[in-house]
Amino acid sequence: MQEIISDWIEPLWYGSIFLGSGGGGKSELLASVLDKALQNRAIPLLTLDELSESNFFCGIGLLGSPELCEENLPSGKEASIAIEELEKYTGFQFNGISIVEGAGVNIFYPLLAALQTGLPVIDGDAMGRAFPELQMTTYHLENLPVTPLVLVDGSYNVHLFLEKQDTFLLELNTRQIVCQQGGVGYFAGFPYSGSVLKKVLLPSTLTFAREIGECFLHADNYHELFNLLLEVTSNSFYGPIVEIFQGTIKNISAYETAKWKAATLISPKGEELQLLFQYENLLAFKNGHIAASVPDLISAIDLNKLKPVNNNEIYEGQPLVLLGLPAPLRLRINKALDVVGPQCFGYRTIYVPLEKLYWDYYHEKEVFF
């Protein structure tokens, strides 16, 4: 069994931003809190192979605005309350915590909950990146409900969703409460046995996030960073990264509502790329043709700082490189694309895998799909 110690936190922070694909929320303050808390403590980290099939685990996460979470930092007590309520209803005594969204703040909040409760954390998650809604998980793909679920809002009010409920409807109901009760909430749900989680969760994504983050700590220039990232991703169940575009942000536009945004990048040769994003980076178009699309990850690197950035941190004149990372195969099947494909975010286009868009590049690396 591995342990998460303070040395994990900085690389995990960079990895959480990269896997956030532009979204997932700013996790710097939560990471800082954990770093201090882990100076003399450690969090047990269980691989999927180490899970007892008869033990039960619960998923922990944060809903709503990560920015509001930073304004009023959680303590992990919220999760303790939610777990205790969930144990009362299910009759289970949970033996560990699972991560639902392996990116951004939702990598770090379950770790804070683990410190508060003394429970271990599973090295895996149900998204493999950042997504904004509850149905965008591998649980949904296996027809497994989120409920029973306990939601604790920012004022420590407890909201119970105990009966089996359609995940799309649950998403709407929980979001409504979060919006009415301060904009942020903390949940315990997805109560499943180790035997189920071994089939459902994407394995070793927490370790993968740390390995991604280590690349940013050890690289002195972009060429070195790309090669380090290429090595890590090539040895993962995602797939090798590819450079989508390198240039400077020319402008950032909002369409209809603040939810719909686009950034135009221009290269030194005068080529342009349009990056479309909402909470996460979702589509990229170059010369009128698609250059990357969700569920594949589109991650931005600030070339001045040589660090990954969220899309709420980008600005005009900023030099960026956009890297594409193939999504895990389980997010590419038709059933998955019905909930995480471009059309689910309101775009009238179909998903085209990076391996098809950059055939020559991937063919040279003997990547087949």
N, C-alpha and C positions, 0 to 999 in steps of 0.2 A: 504494500500500500504506500502510495506517495503521500506527501504532505505539502500543502500550500503554505509557504512562509513569506516573509516580507520581500525576499528577493524575487518573488513571482510578480509583484504588483506592477512595477514599471513596465516590463515587457507585456504583461497582460493588458495593461492600459492601452498601449499602442496597438496590440492585436485586436482589442475590442473595438477600436475606432476603424481599423482596416476592415474587419468583418461586418461593421455597421453599414458599409457601402453608402456612406454619406449620412446615415441616420443612426438611430439607437440612443441618441442623447449624449450630452457631455458627461463624461464619467470621471473627470479629474478630481473633484472634491471627494467623491465616494472612494476613489482609489487612494487618496491621501489619508482618509480616515482608516481604511483597512491597513495601510502601510504602518501607521502608528500602532494600531491594535495588534498587529502581528509581530511586533518587536520581541515579544516574549511568549508568543503563542503560535499555534499551527492549526490548520484545518485539514483533517483527513480527506484524502481524495480517492474515491473508489473507481476503478475501471469497471466497465460493464461485465467483464469476466469475473470480477470479484463480488458481484451482487449475489446475495442469497436469493434464490428464486421464490422463497416463501415469505421473505421480509417485504414490508410495504414502505413506499417512499412517496413524498408529495412534491409537486412542482411549486416553486416560489417565484414571484415576479412582481414587477411594478407596472401599473397602468397609468396612462395620462401623460402629463407634461414632465419630462426629465428636468427641464429648466426650473420648474417649481420645486422639484425634489431638491435641487441644489440650493434654492433659497431657504428651504427648511429641511435640513438634512435628516434622513431617517436614522433610527438607532438600531433597527433590527427587531425592536420590541413589537413592532406592527406584525411582523411575520410570526413571532411567538404567540401572539393573541390568535392569529388566524389558524395556526397549526393546532393550538389547543382546542379551538372550536371545531375544527375538522375532525380531530381525534374523537371528540365527544359524539359526533354524529355517525361517523363510520365505525367506531369501535376499534379502529386500528391504532397501534402504537407505532408511529413512524420511525424507521431506522435510518433515515437519511433524507437529503434534499436533492431534487433534480432541478436542472436549469431548463427553462422553457425556451428562452431566446438567448443564444450564445453570442451576444454582441452588446456593445454600449453599456448602459447602466445595468442592464439585466444580466450581465455577467457578474457584476459586483454586488448587487443587492442580495442575491442568494448567499454569497459568501459572508456578508454582514449578518444575515439570518443564521448562518451556521455558527458563527462566533457567539451569537446571543443564545442559541439553543444547545450548543455542544454537539450537534449532529454533523456527520460527514456529508460531503458533496459528491455527486456523481460526475465523472469526467465524460460528459456528453450533453447534448441538448436536442430540442425538437424542431429547430429551424435551420441551424448551421450558418446563420447570418442574422441580420435584423429584418424583421417584418412588423407591420403595425397592428395586426389583428389576430385574435385568438384562433380563428379557423385556419390560419396559415402555418399549421404545425403538422408534424408527422403523426400525431395522435389522430387528427382529423382524417388523414389519409387511410388510417386503419379503422375508421368508424368508431373511435373511442371518445366518449364524451369528456368534456372538461370537468363537469360537475360530478360529485358535489364540490362546490367552491365557496370559500369564505373570503369576502372583500373587506378590508379595513381602510376607511378613508383617512384623509389627512388630519381629521379631528378625532380619530380613534373610535368612530362609530363602526359597528359591525353589521355587515349586510350578508345575508345567507342565501345561497343559491343551491338548494339541497336536492331538488328533484332533477331527473334527467331532462336536459333542455337542449334544443337545437343550438349548435355552436354559433351560428350567425345571429340568432336571437339573443343569446347570452352576451355576445360582443356588444350589441346595441344596448342591452339593459345595464351592463356594467359601465359602459362609457357614459351613459346618461347620469348614473349616480356620481361617477368621478367628476363630471362637468359641474354638477350641482353642489358638490361637496369639496370644493377647493382645488380641483384640477389634477389631483394625484391620488392614487390608491395602491394598496399592497395586497396581494392575494396569495392564498394557499389553495391548490386544487390539483387536478390530475393525480388522484390517489391510486397508484397502481403498484402491483407486486414487481419484484425483481425479474420474474419470468417474463412479464409483459414488457418492461423497460428494455430488456435485452433485445427485443424485436423491434421496438419503436424508436428508441433514441439513436441519433447519429453519434457514433463513438468518438471519444478522445478529442472533442472540439475545444475543450478548455485548454488542454495541452497544446493543441494546434494554434490557438490564439496566442499562447505564450511564445511558441516558436516563431510565429510571424513577428511578434513584437521584438524578439531578440535581434532580428535582422536590422531593425531600425537603430538599435543600440550599438551594433557592431560595424555599420557601414560608414565610410568616410565620404563617399560620393554616390551619385545616382547609379552609375554603372555597377559599382560594388553592391549597392542595395538591391538592384534588379536581380543580379546573379544569386544573391543569398535567398531572396524571395522565390526565385525560380527553383532552387534546390529544395527548399522546404515544401513548396506546393506540389512539385513533381512527385514527391514521396508521400503524398496525402491522397485521400479518396475524393478530393476536389478535382485537381488537375492543374497543369502548369499555368502560371500567369502569362498574360500577353499584354504588351503595351498597345493601348488603343489610340492614344493621342498625347502629344506634348506641346504645350503652348501657354499663352497668357490669356486670362479672362478679359474679354473685350467688353461685355456687359452682362447684367443679370436682370431678367424680366419676370414679372408676375402676371398671370393670366386669370381673369375673372375673380378668383379668390387667392389668398396667400398660399393656399394649398398647392396651386399649380404654378410651378416656376421653371425657368429655363436659363441656362448660362451659355453664352457663346464664347468659345475659345478660338484664338487665332494662333497659328504656328509661325515660326520665323519665315517660312516660305509663302505665307499668305493663305494657307488652307484654313478652313473654318470647321468647327465641330459644335453641334448643339447638344447640350446635356440637359435632359429633362428630369426633374426630380420633384418629389413631394416631401414625404418624410425621409425617404431614401432615394439614392440615384437609381433611376428606373430605365431610362433609354438614352442612347447616344446615336446621333445621326451625323454622318460625314459625307459631304457632297450629295446630300439628298438621299443617301442610302443608310440603312441601319448599321451601326458599328458595334452595338452591344445592347442586350435587353435583359430585364428581369425574367427569371430568377437568378441568372448569372450575376455575380457581384461586379459593380463598377466602383472602384475605390480611388480616391484622389490623394495625391501626394504633393505637398508643398515643396517645391524644389529649392526654395531659399532655406527652409528649416530642415528639409529631408525627413519630414514626419507626415503621417496620415492626417487628414482633416475631415471634419463633418461638413455637410453642405451649408450649415448655418454659420460657418466660419469663413466661407470664401468671399472674396471681394474683387472688385474691378482692378486690373493691373497685376493680379497675383499670378506668378508662374506655377503651373500645375502640370503633372503628368497623370493621366488616367490609366489605371491598370484594370484589366479584366481577369476575374477568377471564375472558372467554371463552377457552377453550382453542383452539389452532390447529385448523383443520378436519381435519387428518390424524389428530388424536387422537380425533375424534368418529365416524369411520366404524365400522361394526359390528365389523370385524376388530380395530380398536383398542380398542373398548369391551369386547371379550372379555378383554383383559389390563389395562385401566386403568379400567373402569367400577366403580360402587359394589359390585357383587357380588363383584369380585375381592378386596375387602377384608373380605368377610364380611357385607355388609349386604343385606337383602332389599328392595331398591328398585331402580328403573331410573334411568338417567341422563336428566335433563330439562335441556336447554340454558337458559342464562340468558336468551337472547333470547325463549324461550317463557314463562319465569317472569315476565319483566318486559316483556311485549309492548308496552305503551303507551310505556314509556321508550325502547325500542329502535326502535319504529315511528316515533317523532318524529325519531329520528336517522337514519332511512332505512337501518337495518341490516336486511338480508334474509338468510335462511338456508334 
